């Protein structure tokens, strides 16, 4: 699970959270999931 410390529904590519964007983009582009849950502050 990827958790992004943000408000609203637009957490991906809309709020400037580099950690969340990088983690989700890696999954979408390469199918790679993190080895454990990721919390992006």
N, C-alpha and C positions, 0 to 999 in steps of 0.2 A: 504494500500500500504506500502511496505517495501522499503526504499531507503537506499542504502549503499554507502558511500562516497568512491568510488574506480574507477579505470579505467578499461576498457575492458569489456568483456562479462562474465568473470568467477568470479562472486561475491559470489557464494555459495560454501563454504568449500575450496576455493582456495586462498583466500587473507588474511586469518587470522583475519577476523572481527568477533569477538565473538558475538556481539550483533545481527548481521545479521544471522549468522549461527544458533544461539539459536532460534531466532524468526521463521525462515523457518523450522528448524528441528521440532519444536513443532507443527507447522501446518501439516507437512508431517506425523508425528508419531501419533498425537492425533486429528488432524482436528481443533485445536484451532487457531482462528484468533485473532490478537490483537484488543482491543476495539477501537483503533484509529490508525491513520497512525503512522508508526515508522520510524524515521530517525536515522541511525546508522553512527556515525562519524568515 
